[in-house]
Amino acid sequence: MQWTRHHLDLIAEDAATTAPLILGSPPQILPDLDLWDMWPVQEEDGSASVHLGRELWMGLSAPATGHPEERHDLARIRLLAKGEDGWTDLGNVFADGASLGSREWSGSAVRRSDGTISVFYTAAGRRSEARPTFVQRVVESRSKLPQEPGAHHEEIVRSDGRTYLVADDLEGGPGRIRAFRDPAWFRDPADGREYLLIAASVAWRDRHMGAVALAGAGPGGWSLGTPLLTADGINREIERPHVVVHESSYYLFFCTQRHSFEPLGSAPTGLYGFVAPRLTGPYEPLNGSGLVIGNPSAQPDQAYAWMVLTDLRVVSFVNYRTTDADAELTRSHFGGTIAPFLRLTLNGTVSKLSASVDAARCSPGR
């Protein structure tokens, strides 16, 4: 699938694809910590894993100090439990110094039939580096419990340097670095095989553009295939790709930010989606353009890092809330906590936002 300018030209702000405004002050789930990029620990059928009556979740966290963008240089994966009474913090997933990077970026997790949990994550930078770099590696850690000491961490799939650019930038920032990160685990019900969807970069003229890579598991380990999608010169940074099977169709979702488009701001920060009859495609953009959930123009950066669950609930986090699209984004604007859950309906190539799961904290937005 080539996602092109033609598709973006079809975007129009519409209630079916516009997120409601986030109202009030969302509760901080982790005192003194920012929290973002949430994902559930999955069972092998994709559903959320439940332990003692509570869903197990992971997300990125960092001390809630300094400029919010500095959190990426300190990110650790956190374990939480979600029940009817709210969220419970279960601490860092990995012991200090256990992961392969200087910090940990987004990924996924699945509970195996033997009770072990595989955590797939992005090792950003390298252990003990003098200053943060943007080297990215896809790693798996597997243990009886996520916090079990001595768990083995192994880089399992690498960018090939041909189809996919190597993500080894030493300097950079959001939208300006190559990607090979955000591994999302998926078992295809059609063949029973395990796959990882990976946010990647491919060459485009003298720059790079975003792509969704697919890696499949086999007897010899993980192997990379051709991209499921490329942002044909229109977007530099696709993030958090994942697949949900609904009514026998495969729905590919990812998120991206308005400043990652070329030209800047030519499409909204949002969740984008595509549908196909099988995992490998061919994919068609939902709603003609691919836009599934866009932030409202009144708060163009209010939420980010959407993930669609198997029951079509959508989780994200509260990002920057300001009515000025050109405002300097500061700590006073930053949410750093879980946003109200949304819910989708899917019907072939059409998606629609249904009522917010947490309507008390939302209002229809424009």
Secondary structure by P-SEA (a helix, b strand, c coil): ccccaaaaaaccccccccccccccccccccccbbbccccccccccccccccccbbbbbbbbccccccccccccbbbbbbbbbcccccccccccccccccccccccccccccccccbbbbbbbbcccccccccccbbbbbbbbcccccccbbbbbbccccccccccccccccccccccccccbbbbbbcccccbbbbbbbcccccccbbbbbbbbbbbcccccccccccccccccccccccccccccccbbbbbbbbccccccccccccccccccccccccccccccccccccccccccccccccccccccccbbbbbbccccccccccccccccccccccbbbbbbcccbbbbccccccccccccc
